Amino acid sequence: MSTLQPDWRKRFSQLRAVVTIEMRRYFFTRQALAIYLLALAPVVIIGLHAITSPLGRHCNIAEDTEILAGIIQLFYVHLGIFFGCLILFTWLFRGEIVQRSLHYYLLAPLRREIIVLGKFIAGAVTTSIIFCVAVSLSFIFMYGHFGPKGQQFVFDGPGLHHLGAYLVITVLACFGYGAIFLALSLIFRNPVIPGAFFFGWETISSVLPATLQKFSITFYLKNLAPVELSGKGLLSVFTVVAQPVSEFIAIPGFFLFIGLALYFACWRMRTIEISYAKD
């Protein structure tokens, strides 16, 4: 037991070093700027809504609650976080190859699995922080302009529970999409095409048979949402209502899925050969 402990400490120290180095880079890149724009766009819109509706005189908390649920479930989960993770995670290794700097990691006395896990954790934490801040600001602006009624809804009603659920969904979406795009970036030289296919799959998942819906990320995140969106429009006619799963199954199953994707990414990294000449 004593002989294994120093080795685990060494691996953890190396992993922490990789995460620290990578996170310093991710917050100040061109890719991060695009993620900031995706995350803050709804915040600006909701902020303008709050300014033009002082004290909620012409607004209804129930209606704004459903609007906020739609923004988070439809924009953030389906679009903002999806494309934010696509931008960042597909660049984790492809960017190093394009910039011809990946060999510095490979020449260091590090296991390749440490490099993969370190980059993944740094990317997942970075996107989680950015989008959680954006979701929190959207929540504050949405209910802040109601004055005392908004405070009562948040602190004496279900408001804080809604915010907690939205933050959990945001973090899970960042980790789930990140694991997929990290694995895809180690398979395809241009992961945009498989990313587009995955986006199509997630988009039409609600009209697929109930069994196939369980192979999409949004199916599990939808079950964690505190507000159910009312299905309207032509697409609702073709929507197949699948049996929901409880959060005690959805969250462990979600992390199992992330673990499988990361296991594949680590295996792929062990077998991959880096050649700058091909890129």
CYANA upper distance limits for C-alpha pairs under 8 A (distance plus 0.5 A):
  1 MET  CA      5 GLN  CA      6.90
  2 SER  CA      6 PRO  CA      7.81
  3 THR  CA      7 ASP  CA      7.91
  4 LEU  CA      8 TRP  CA      6.94
  5 GLN  CA      9 ARG  CA      6.75
  6 PRO  CA     10 LYS  CA      6.59
  7 ASP  CA     11 ARG  CA      6.75
  8 TRP  CA     12 PHE  CA      6.58
  9 ARG  CA     13 SER  CA      6.52
 10 LYS  CA     14 GLN  CA      6.67
 11 ARG  CA     15 LEU  CA      6.59
 11 ARG  CA    114 ILE  CA      7.95
 12 PHE  CA     16 ARG  CA      6.57
 13 SER  CA     17 ALA  CA      6.71
 14 GLN  CA     18 VAL  CA      6.79
 14 GLN  CA    110 LEU  CA      7.90
 14 GLN  CA    114 ILE  CA      7.77
 15 LEU  CA     19 VAL  CA      6.70
 15 LEU  CA    114 ILE  CA      6.20
 15 LEU  CA    115 ILE  CA      7.89
 15 LEU  CA    117 LEU  CA      7.89
 15 LEU  CA    118 GLY  CA      5.92
 16 ARG  CA     20 THR  CA      6.61
 16 ARG  CA    118 GLY  CA      7.70
 17 ALA  CA     21 ILE  CA      6.68
 18 VAL  CA     22 GLU  CA      6.57
 18 VAL  CA    114 ILE  CA      8.40
 18 VAL  CA    115 ILE  CA      7.33
 18 VAL  CA    118 GLY  CA      5.72
 18 VAL  CA    119 LYS  CA      7.47
 19 VAL  CA     23 MET  CA      6.51
 19 VAL  CA    118 GLY  CA      5.29
 19 VAL  CA    119 LYS  CA      6.74
 19 VAL  CA    121 ILE  CA      7.06
 19 VAL  CA    122 ALA  CA      5.50
 20 THR  CA     24 ARG  CA      6.91
 20 THR  CA    122 ALA  CA      7.87
 21 ILE  CA     25 ARG  CA      7.31
 22 GLU  CA     26 TYR  CA      6.79
 22 GLU  CA    118 GLY  CA      8.27
 22 GLU  CA    119 LYS  CA      6.89
 22 GLU  CA    122 ALA  CA      6.46
 22 GLU  CA    123 GLY  CA      8.32
 23 MET  CA     27 PHE  CA      7.10
 23 MET  CA    122 ALA  CA      5.68
 23 MET  CA    123 GLY  CA      7.57
 23 MET  CA    126 THR  CA      7.19
 24 ARG  CA     28 PHE  CA      7.89
 25 ARG  CA     29 THR  CA      7.17
 26 TYR  CA     31 GLN  CA      8.30
 26 TYR  CA     32 ALA  CA      6.79
 26 TYR  CA    122 ALA  CA      8.50
 26 TYR  CA    123 GLY  CA      7.73
 26 TYR  CA    126 THR  CA      7.53
 27 PHE  CA     32 ALA  CA      6.21
 27 PHE  CA    126 THR  CA      7.57
 28 PHE  CA     32 ALA  CA      6.69
 28 PHE  CA     33 LEU  CA      8.10
 29 THR  CA     33 LEU  CA      7.09
 30 ARG  CA     34 ALA  CA      7.24
 31 GLN  CA     35 ILE  CA      7.00
 31 GLN  CA     87 ILE  CA      6.79
 31 GLN  CA     88 LEU  CA      6.69
 32 ALA  CA     36 TYR  CA      6.63
 32 ALA  CA     88 LEU  CA      7.93
 33 LEU  CA     37 LEU  CA      6.87
 34 ALA  CA     38 LEU  CA      6.85
 34 ALA  CA     84 GLY  CA      7.94
 35 ILE  CA     39 ALA  CA      6.59
 35 ILE  CA     80 GLY  CA      8.40
 35 ILE  CA     84 GLY  CA      5.58
 35 ILE  CA     87 ILE  CA      8.26
 35 ILE  CA    127 THR  CA      8.42
 35 ILE  CA    130 ILE  CA      8.44
 36 TYR  CA     40 LEU  CA      6.44
 36 TYR  CA    130 ILE  CA      7.54
 37 LEU  CA     41 ALA  CA      6.40
 38 LEU  CA     80 GLY  CA      5.84
 38 LEU  CA     81 ILE  CA      8.40
 38 LEU  CA     84 GLY  CA      7.56
 39 ALA  CA     43 VAL  CA      8.15
 39 ALA  CA     76 TYR  CA      8.07
 39 ALA  CA     80 GLY  CA      6.83
 39 ALA  CA     81 ILE  CA      8.24
 39 ALA  CA    130 ILE  CA      7.46
 39 ALA  CA    131 PHE  CA      6.14
 39 ALA  CA    134 ALA  CA      6.20
 40 LEU  CA     44 VAL  CA      6.82
 40 LEU  CA    134 ALA  CA      6.34
 41 ALA  CA     45 ILE  CA      7.02
 42 PRO  CA     46 ILE  CA      6.51
 42 PRO  CA     71 ILE  CA      7.93
 42 PRO  CA    138 SER  CA      7.48
 43 VAL  CA     47 GLY  CA      6.39
 43 VAL  CA    134 ALA  CA      6.96
 43 VAL  CA    135 VAL  CA      8.27
 43 VAL  CA    137 LEU  CA      6.89
 43 VAL  CA    138 SER  CA      5.48
 43 VAL  CA    141 PHE  CA      8.23
 44 VAL  CA     48 LEU  CA      6.68
 45 ILE  CA     49 HIS  CA      6.75
 46 ILE  CA     50 ALA  CA      6.67
 46 ILE  CA    138 SER  CA      6.83
 46 ILE  CA    141 PHE  CA      6.82
 46 ILE  CA    142 MET  CA      6.74
 47 GLY  CA     51 ILE  CA      6.74
 47 GLY  CA    138 SER  CA      8.12
 47 GLY  CA    141 PHE  CA      6.21
 47 GLY  CA    142 MET  CA      8.04
 48 LEU  CA     52 THR  CA      6.68
 49 HIS  CA     53 SER  CA      6.67
 50 ALA  CA     54 PRO  CA      6.90
 50 ALA  CA     56 GLY  CA      8.28
 50 ALA  CA    141 PHE  CA      6.76
 50 ALA  CA    142 MET  CA      7.09
 50 ALA  CA    144 GLY  CA      8.19
 50 ALA  CA    145 HIS  CA      5.95
 51 ILE  CA    145 HIS  CA      8.15
 53 SER  CA     57 ARG  CA      7.05
 53 SER  CA     58 HIS  CA      6.97
 53 SER  CA     59 CYS  CA      7.73
 53 SER  CA    145 HIS  CA      7.64
 54 PRO  CA    145 HIS  CA      6.34
 54 PRO  CA    146 PHE  CA      7.98
 55 LEU  CA    145 HIS  CA      5.25
 55 LEU  CA    146 PHE  CA      5.01
 55 LEU  CA    147 GLY  CA      5.93
 56 GLY  CA     60 ASN  CA      7.70
 56 GLY  CA    145 HIS  CA      6.15
 56 GLY  CA    146 PHE  CA      4.96
 56 GLY  CA    147 GLY  CA      7.95
 57 ARG  CA    146 PHE  CA      8.25
 59 CYS  CA     63 GLU  CA      8.11
 59 CYS  CA     64 ASP  CA      7.82
 60 ASN  CA     64 ASP  CA      6.65
 61 ILE  CA     65 THR  CA      6.39
 61 ILE  CA    143 TYR  CA      8.20
 61 ILE  CA    146 PHE  CA      8.42
 61 ILE  CA    150 GLY  CA      8.16
 62 ALA  CA     66 GLU  CA      6.95
 63 GLU  CA     67 ILE  CA      6.74
 64 ASP  CA     68 LEU  CA      6.53
 64 ASP  CA    142 MET  CA      7.55
 65 THR  CA     69 ALA  CA      6.70
 66 GLU  CA     70 GLY  CA      6.63
 66 GLU  CA    227 VAL  CA      7.51
 66 GLU  CA    229 LEU  CA      7.34
 67 ILE  CA     71 ILE  CA      6.73
 68 LEU  CA     72 ILE  CA      6.74
 68 LEU  CA    138 SER  CA      8.32
 68 LEU  CA    139 PHE  CA      7.93
 68 LEU  CA    142 MET  CA      7.92
 69 ALA  CA     73 GLN  CA      6.42
 69 ALA  CA    227 VAL  CA      6.75
 69 ALA  CA    228 GLU  CA      8.30
 69 ALA  CA    229 LEU  CA      7.64
 70 GLY  CA     74 LEU  CA      5.87
 70 GLY  CA     75 PHE  CA      7.73
 70 GLY  CA    229 LEU  CA      7.23
 71 ILE  CA     75 PHE  CA      5.54
 71 ILE  CA     76 TYR  CA      6.99
 72 ILE  CA     76 TYR  CA      5.32
 72 ILE  CA     77 VAL  CA      6.76
 72 ILE  CA    135 VAL  CA      7.97
 72 ILE  CA    166 TYR  CA      7.90
 73 GLN  CA     77 VAL  CA      5.75
 73 GLN  CA     78 HIS  CA      7.29
 73 GLN  CA    222 LYS  CA      8.01
 73 GLN  CA    225 ALA  CA      8.37
 74 LEU  CA     78 HIS  CA      5.78
 74 LEU  CA     79 LEU  CA      7.57
 75 PHE  CA     79 LEU  CA      5.53
 75 PHE  CA     80 GLY  CA      6.35
 76 TYR  CA     80 GLY  CA      4.90
 76 TYR  CA     81 ILE  CA      5.87
 76 TYR  CA     82 PHE  CA      8.17
 76 TYR  CA    170 THR  CA      8.41
 77 VAL  CA     81 ILE  CA      5.99
 77 VAL  CA     82 PHE  CA      6.98
 77 VAL  CA    170 THR  CA      7.63
 77 VAL  CA    173 ALA  CA      7.08
 77 VAL  CA    218 THR  CA      8.00
 78 HIS  CA     82 PHE  CA      6.47
 78 HIS  CA    202 GLU  CA      8.12
 78 HIS  CA    203 THR  CA      7.88
 78 HIS  CA    218 THR  CA      8.14
 79 LEU  CA     83 PHE  CA      6.44
 80 GLY  CA     84 GLY  CA      6.37
 81 ILE  CA     85 CYS  CA      6.44
 81 ILE  CA    127 THR  CA      8.37
 81 ILE  CA    131 PHE  CA      7.86
 81 ILE  CA    170 THR  CA      8.33
 81 ILE  CA    173 ALA  CA      7.43
 81 ILE  CA    174 CYS  CA      6.92
 81 ILE  CA    177 TYR  CA      8.43
 82 PHE  CA     86 LEU  CA      6.67
 82 PHE  CA    173 ALA  CA      8.33
 82 PHE  CA    174 CYS  CA      8.32
 82 PHE  CA    177 TYR  CA      6.88
 82 PHE  CA    199 PHE  CA      8.45
 83 PHE  CA     87 ILE  CA      6.52
 84 GLY  CA     88 LEU  CA      6.82
 84 GLY  CA    127 THR  CA      7.94
 85 CYS  CA     89 PHE  CA      6.05
 85 CYS  CA     90 THR  CA      8.29
 85 CYS  CA    127 THR  CA      7.66
 85 CYS  CA    174 CYS  CA      7.16
 85 CYS  CA    177 TYR  CA      6.68
 85 CYS  CA    178 GLY  CA      5.98
 85 CYS  CA    181 PHE  CA      7.71
 86 LEU  CA     90 THR  CA      6.30
 86 LEU  CA    177 TYR  CA      8.14
 86 LEU  CA    178 GLY  CA      7.91
 86 LEU  CA    181 PHE  CA      6.59
 86 LEU  CA    195 GLY  CA      7.79
 87 ILE  CA     91 TRP  CA      7.07
 88 LEU  CA     92 LEU  CA      7.07
 88 LEU  CA    123 GLY  CA      7.55
 89 PHE  CA    120 PHE  CA      8.16
 89 PHE  CA    123 GLY  CA      7.19
 89 PHE  CA    178 GLY  CA      6.36
 89 PHE  CA    181 PHE  CA      6.22
 89 PHE  CA    182 LEU  CA      5.79
 89 PHE  CA    185 SER  CA      8.13
 90 THR  CA     94 ARG  CA      6.99
 90 THR  CA    181 PHE  CA      6.24
 90 THR  CA    182 LEU  CA      6.35
 90 THR  CA    184 LEU  CA      7.94
 90 THR  CA    185 SER  CA      5.57
 90 THR  CA    191 PRO  CA      7.28
 91 TRP  CA     95 GLY  CA      5.17
 91 TRP  CA     96 GLU  CA      8.10
 91 TRP  CA    185 SER  CA      8.19
 92 LEU  CA     96 GLU  CA      7.24
 92 LEU  CA    119 LYS  CA      7.36
 92 LEU  CA    182 LEU  CA      7.98
 93 PHE  CA     97 ILE  CA      6.78
 93 PHE  CA    102 LEU  CA      7.87
 93 PHE  CA    185 SER  CA      7.62
 93 PHE  CA    186 LEU  CA      8.01
 94 ARG  CA     98 VAL  CA      6.62
 94 ARG  CA    185 SER  CA      7.44
 94 ARG  CA    189 ARG  CA      8.16
 95 GLY  CA     99 GLN  CA      6.51
 96 GLU  CA    100 ARG  CA      6.26
 96 GLU  CA    101 SER  CA      5.63
 96 GLU  CA    102 LEU  CA      5.36
 97 ILE  CA    101 SER  CA      6.85
 97 ILE  CA    102 LEU  CA      6.32
 97 ILE  CA    274 ILE  CA      8.29
 97 ILE  CA    276 TYR  CA      6.79
 97 ILE  CA    279 ASP  CA      7.86
 98 VAL  CA    276 TYR  CA      7.98
 98 VAL  CA    279 ASP  CA      7.13
100 ARG  CA    276 TYR  CA      7.06
101 SER  CA    105 TYR  CA      8.37
102 LEU  CA    106 LEU  CA      7.10
103 HIS  CA    107 LEU  CA      6.39
104 TYR  CA    108 ALA  CA      6.90
105 TYR  CA    110 LEU  CA      7.93
105 TYR  CA    115 ILE  CA      7.96
106 LEU  CA    110 LEU  CA      7.74
106 LEU  CA    112 ARG  CA      7.86
110 LEU  CA    114 ILE  CA      7.12
110 LEU  CA    115 ILE  CA      7.77
111 ARG  CA    115 ILE  CA      7.43
112 ARG  CA    116 VAL  CA      6.91
112 ARG  CA    266 CYS  CA      7.62
112 ARG  CA    269 MET  CA      6.87
112 ARG  CA    270 ARG  CA      6.66
113 GLU  CA    117 LEU  CA      6.59
113 GLU  CA    266 CYS  CA      5.61
113 GLU  CA    267 TRP  CA      8.45
113 GLU  CA    269 MET  CA      7.73
113 GLU  CA    270 ARG  CA      7.92
114 ILE  CA    118 GLY  CA      6.29
115 ILE  CA    119 LYS  CA      6.59
116 VAL  CA    120 PHE  CA      6.59
116 VAL  CA    265 ALA  CA      7.72
116 VAL  CA    266 CYS  CA      6.75
116 VAL  CA    269 MET  CA      7.98
117 LEU  CA    121 ILE  CA      6.51
117 LEU  CA    262 LEU  CA      8.11
117 LEU  CA    266 CYS  CA      8.40
118 GLY  CA    122 ALA  CA      6.63
119 LYS  CA    123 GLY  CA      6.56
120 PHE  CA    124 ALA  CA      6.46
120 PHE  CA    178 GLY  CA      7.66
120 PHE  CA    179 ALA  CA      7.65
120 PHE  CA    182 LEU  CA      7.83
121 ILE  CA    125 VAL  CA      6.44
122 ALA  CA    126 THR  CA      6.51
123 GLY  CA    127 THR  CA      6.67
123 GLY  CA    178 GLY  CA      7.91
124 ALA  CA    128 SER  CA      6.43
124 ALA  CA    171 VAL  CA      8.49
124 ALA  CA    174 CYS  CA      6.23
124 ALA  CA    175 PHE  CA      5.85
124 ALA  CA    178 GLY  CA      6.84
125 VAL  CA    129 ILE  CA      6.55
126 THR  CA    130 ILE  CA      6.84
127 THR  CA    131 PHE  CA      6.54
127 THR  CA    174 CYS  CA      6.72
128 SER  CA    132 CYS  CA      6.19
128 SER  CA    170 THR  CA      7.23
128 SER  CA    171 VAL  CA      5.70
128 SER  CA    174 CYS  CA      6.37
128 SER  CA    175 PHE  CA      8.48
129 ILE  CA    133 VAL  CA      6.55
130 ILE  CA    134 ALA  CA      6.86
131 PHE  CA    135 VAL  CA      6.53
131 PHE  CA    170 THR  CA      7.36
132 CYS  CA    136 SER  CA      6.52
132 CYS  CA    167 LEU  CA      6.41
132 CYS  CA    170 THR  CA      6.93
132 CYS  CA    171 VAL  CA      7.87
133 VAL  CA    137 LEU  CA      6.65
134 ALA  CA    138 SER  CA      6.64
135 VAL  CA    139 PHE  CA      6.67
135 VAL  CA    166 TYR  CA      8.04
135 VAL  CA    167 LEU  CA      7.76
136 SER  CA    140 ILE  CA      6.67
136 SER  CA    163 LEU  CA      7.80
136 SER  CA    167 LEU  CA      8.37
137 LEU  CA    141 PHE  CA      6.57
138 SER  CA    142 MET  CA      6.47
139 PHE  CA    143 TYR  CA      6.89
139 PHE  CA    163 LEU  CA      7.66
140 ILE  CA    144 GLY  CA      5.92
141 PHE  CA    145 HIS  CA      7.10
143 TYR  CA    147 GLY  CA      8.18
143 TYR  CA    150 GLY  CA      5.45
143 TYR  CA    151 GLN  CA      7.96
143 TYR  CA    154 VAL  CA      8.29
144 GLY  CA    150 GLY  CA      6.53
144 GLY  CA    151 GLN  CA      7.88
145 HIS  CA    150 GLY  CA      7.77
146 PHE  CA    150 GLY  CA      5.20
146 PHE  CA    151 GLN  CA      8.24
147 GLY  CA    151 GLN  CA      6.96
148 PRO  CA    152 GLN  CA      6.61
149 LYS  CA    153 PHE  CA      6.76
150 GLY  CA    154 VAL  CA      6.68
151 GLN  CA    155 PHE  CA      6.42
151 GLN  CA    156 ASP  CA      8.15
152 GLN  CA    156 ASP  CA      5.53
152 GLN  CA    157 GLY  CA      6.84
153 PHE  CA    157 GLY  CA      4.95
153 PHE  CA    158 PRO  CA      6.95
153 PHE  CA    159 GLY  CA      6.10
154 VAL  CA    158 PRO  CA      6.76
154 VAL  CA    159 GLY  CA      4.27
154 VAL  CA    160 LEU  CA      5.97
155 PHE  CA    159 GLY  CA      7.00
155 PHE  CA    160 LEU  CA      6.97
158 PRO  CA    162 HIS  CA      6.74
159 GLY  CA    163 LEU  CA      6.82
160 LEU  CA    164 GLY  CA      6.64
161 HIS  CA    165 ALA  CA      6.70
161 HIS  CA    226 PRO  CA      8.32
162 HIS  CA    166 TYR  CA      6.66
162 HIS  CA    226 PRO  CA      6.24
162 HIS  CA    227 VAL  CA      8.35
163 LEU  CA    167 LEU  CA      6.70
164 GLY  CA    168 VAL  CA      6.76
165 ALA  CA    169 ILE  CA      6.68
165 ALA  CA    224 LEU  CA      7.28
165 ALA  CA    225 ALA  CA      6.92
165 ALA  CA    226 PRO  CA      7.01
166 TYR  CA    170 THR  CA      6.59
166 TYR  CA    225 ALA  CA      7.41
166 TYR  CA    226 PRO  CA      8.38
167 LEU  CA    171 VAL  CA      6.72
168 VAL  CA    172 LEU  CA      6.64
169 ILE  CA    173 ALA  CA      6.50
169 ILE  CA    221 LEU  CA      6.45
169 ILE  CA    224 LEU  CA      7.43
169 ILE  CA    225 ALA  CA      7.95
170 THR  CA    174 CYS  CA      6.78
171 VAL  CA    175 PHE  CA      6.79
172 LEU  CA    176 GLY  CA      6.38
172 LEU  CA    221 LEU  CA      8.26
172 LEU  CA    254 PHE  CA      8.40
173 ALA  CA    177 TYR  CA      6.37
173 ALA  CA    178 GLY  CA      8.49
173 ALA  CA    217 ILE  CA      8.09
173 ALA  CA    221 LEU  CA      8.02
174 CYS  CA    178 GLY  CA      6.21
175 PHE  CA    179 ALA  CA      6.59
175 PHE  CA    258 ILE  CA      7.78
176 GLY  CA    180 ILE  CA      7.02
176 GLY  CA    217 ILE  CA      7.62
176 GLY  CA    254 PHE  CA      7.99
176 GLY  CA    257 PHE  CA      8.34
176 GLY  CA    258 ILE  CA      6.36
177 TYR  CA    181 PHE  CA      6.67
177 TYR  CA    217 ILE  CA      8.44
178 GLY  CA    182 LEU  CA      6.44
179 ALA  CA    183 ALA  CA      6.75
179 ALA  CA    258 ILE  CA      6.42
179 ALA  CA    261 ALA  CA      6.29
179 ALA  CA    262 LEU  CA      6.62
180 ILE  CA    184 LEU  CA      6.69
180 ILE  CA    258 ILE  CA      8.30
180 ILE  CA    261 ALA  CA      6.71
181 PHE  CA    185 SER  CA      6.52
181 PHE  CA    191 PRO  CA      8.22
181 PHE  CA    195 GLY  CA      7.88
182 LEU  CA    186 LEU  CA      7.18
182 LEU  CA    265 ALA  CA      7.54
183 ALA  CA    187 ILE  CA      7.19
183 ALA  CA    261 ALA  CA      6.88
183 ALA  CA    262 LEU  CA      7.51
183 ALA  CA    264 PHE  CA      7.40
183 ALA  CA    265 ALA  CA      5.35
184 LEU  CA    188 PHE  CA      6.52
184 LEU  CA    191 PRO  CA      6.47
184 LEU  CA    194 PRO  CA      8.03
184 LEU  CA    195 GLY  CA      8.46
185 SER  CA    189 ARG  CA      7.26
185 SER  CA    190 ASN  CA      7.90
185 SER  CA    191 PRO  CA      6.05
186 LEU  CA    265 ALA  CA      7.33
186 LEU  CA    268 ARG  CA      7.22
186 LEU  CA    269 MET  CA      7.63
187 ILE  CA    191 PRO  CA      8.39
187 ILE  CA    268 ARG  CA      8.22
191 PRO  CA    195 GLY  CA      6.43
192 VAL  CA    196 ALA  CA      6.57
193 ILE  CA    197 PHE  CA      6.95
194 PRO  CA    198 PHE  CA      6.65
195 GLY  CA    199 PHE  CA      6.63
196 ALA  CA    200 GLY  CA      6.76
197 PHE  CA    201 TRP  CA      6.77
198 PHE  CA    202 GLU  CA      6.73
199 PHE  CA    203 THR  CA      6.57
200 GLY  CA    204 ILE  CA      6.75
201 TRP  CA    205 SER  CA      6.31
201 TRP  CA    216 SER  CA      8.02
202 GLU  CA    216 SER  CA      6.51
202 GLU  CA    217 ILE  CA      7.75
202 GLU  CA    218 THR  CA      7.17
204 ILE  CA    208 LEU  CA      7.22
205 SER  CA    212 LEU  CA      8.01
205 SER  CA    213 GLN  CA      5.87
205 SER  CA    216 SER  CA      7.26
205 SER  CA    219 PHE  CA      8.23
206 SER  CA    213 GLN  CA      7.09
206 SER  CA    219 PHE  CA      8.41
206 SER  CA    239 THR  CA      5.96
206 SER  CA    240 VAL  CA      6.57
206 SER  CA    241 VAL  CA      8.05
207 VAL  CA    235 LEU  CA      8.48
207 VAL  CA    238 PHE  CA      6.08
207 VAL  CA    239 THR  CA      4.88
207 VAL  CA    240 VAL  CA      5.74
208 LEU  CA    212 LEU  CA      6.65
208 LEU  CA    213 GLN  CA      6.54
208 LEU  CA    239 THR  CA      8.12
208 LEU  CA    240 VAL  CA      7.08
209 PRO  CA    213 GLN  CA      6.88
209 PRO  CA    240 VAL  CA      6.97
209 PRO  CA    242 ALA  CA      8.34
210 ALA  CA    214 LYS  CA      7.48
210 ALA  CA    240 VAL  CA      7.15
210 ALA  CA    241 VAL  CA      7.54
210 ALA  CA    242 ALA  CA      5.26
210 ALA  CA    243 GLN  CA      7.91
211 THR  CA    215 PHE  CA      8.25
211 THR  CA    242 ALA  CA      8.40
212 LEU  CA    216 SER  CA      8.17
213 GLN  CA    219 PHE  CA      6.72
213 GLN  CA    242 ALA  CA      7.99
214 LYS  CA    219 PHE  CA      6.58
214 LYS  CA    220 TYR  CA      7.92
215 PHE  CA    219 PHE  CA      8.31
216 SER  CA    220 TYR  CA      8.01
217 ILE  CA    221 LEU  CA      7.00
217 ILE  CA    254 PHE  CA      8.38
218 THR  CA    222 LYS  CA      6.23
219 PHE  CA    223 ASN  CA      7.18
220 TYR  CA    224 LEU  CA      7.41
220 TYR  CA    245 VAL  CA      8.02
220 TYR  CA    250 ALA  CA      6.08
220 TYR  CA    251 ILE  CA      8.29
220 TYR  CA    254 PHE  CA      7.85
221 LEU  CA    225 ALA  CA      7.21
221 LEU  CA    250 ALA  CA      8.36
223 ASN  CA    244 PRO  CA      6.70
223 ASN  CA    245 VAL  CA      7.06
223 ASN  CA    246 SER  CA      7.64
223 ASN  CA    247 GLU  CA      7.71
223 ASN  CA    250 ALA  CA      8.14
224 LEU  CA    247 GLU  CA      6.84
231 GLY  CA    236 SER  CA      5.95
232 LYS  CA    236 SER  CA      6.14
233 GLY  CA    237 VAL  CA      7.96
234 LEU  CA    238 PHE  CA      8.08
235 LEU  CA    239 THR  CA      6.94
245 VAL  CA    249 ILE  CA      6.87
245 VAL  CA    250 ALA  CA      6.69
246 SER  CA    250 ALA  CA      6.54
247 GLU  CA    251 ILE  CA      6.21
248 PHE  CA    252 PRO  CA      7.28
249 ILE  CA    253 GLY  CA      6.38
250 ALA  CA    254 PHE  CA      6.40
251 ILE  CA    255 PHE  CA      6.83
252 PRO  CA    256 LEU  CA      6.62
253 GLY  CA    257 PHE  CA      6.74
254 PHE  CA    258 ILE  CA      6.88
255 PHE  CA    259 GLY  CA      6.54
256 LEU  CA    260 LEU  CA      6.78
257 PHE  CA    261 ALA  CA      6.85
258 ILE  CA    262 LEU  CA      6.68
259 GLY  CA    263 TYR  CA      6.49
260 LEU  CA    264 PHE  CA      6.72
261 ALA  CA    265 ALA  CA      6.73
262 LEU  CA    266 CYS  CA      6.58
263 TYR  CA    267 TRP  CA      6.68
264 PHE  CA    268 ARG  CA      6.52
265 ALA  CA    269 MET  CA      6.56
266 CYS  CA    270 ARG  CA      6.78
267 TRP  CA    271 THR  CA      7.11
268 ARG  CA    272 ILE  CA      6.42
275 SER  CA    279 ASP  CA      7.94
